Each structure stands twice: as C-alpha cells, then as structure tokens.
Amino acid sequence: MIRLVPMTSEEFEPFLERSVKNYAEQKTEAGNWTEEEALENSKSDFQRLLPERENSIDNRLFTIWKDEKSVGSIWIAKIAEDTGYIYDIYIDPDQQGKGYGKQAMLEIEKVAKDLGFSKIDLHVFGHNRKARNLYEMLDYEVTNVIMSKKI
C-alpha cells in the first residue's frame, strides 16, 4: 500500500523541474505550443498556479511513498467550492506498472473528501492512452473532447 505525504520544500524542486519539462513536452506533442515557446509557457503556468511553491493556497502536493521509497507525486488543487482538480500525477518510470498510480488516485479521493470536495476533475492529453485507461478504470467520465487534424 502506498502513502501520500505532504511534499517538502526539498522534494518540490525536483518535482517542479520534472513537471515543467514534462508539461512543455506534452503541450508540444498535443500541438498546443511550439517547441520554441513550450518551456517558457510551462514555467509561466507553474509560477501562476504555484506562486508559493509547495505552500500555495488551495493546492496540496504530495510525494507518493511505497514503504520507505518515494515512487512519485500527485497534486490536487481547489478550483471551486466543491471541486478539486488533479493537475499532475507522476509515477517514476521504474515503478510504473505496479499499481501505484491507481492506489494514489484512490488515496487522493480520500484527501478530496476531507477537503470538502464532492467532485474531482482532471485533464488528460489525448495521446496519453495509459493515463486515459487508468482514469476510465477508476470511473472518470469524459466531459469534453477536442479533436484536431493537421492538414
């Protein structure tokens, strides 16, 4: 079983570096940003969303622990009185496929309930089939679909 432990300032730096880079890559792959603008746009979004880093109001950042080993991170934020939003879930590549992502998602539901949320939203890039499959298995429903075709 995994545990969600509030992220420390020491854990925040590697989280931020990885997340900014990954978000830029995902937005580029999705065709939302060019490679030239992606990293700067990503940094700007993270600065706006987490102005006080791991202590930003209405945000909860957790390190995912399995026994005594960190295996990933998850970030949920309050976006409405009754709604939490999962901005990021990450499982270390060498720890993927062991059920930790599913367990973390179930644990974040408990956190969300404790925070008074009755709903959790999230975004998943269309090309991220592994994540989409996980969310669908956990009964997340598609609420919007944006489609694109390069011509």
Summary of the structure (lengths in Angstrom):
residues: 151
radius of gyration: 15.4
end to end distance: 47.3
largest distance: 50.3
contacts: 388
relative contact order: 0.15
helix: 44%
strand: 25%
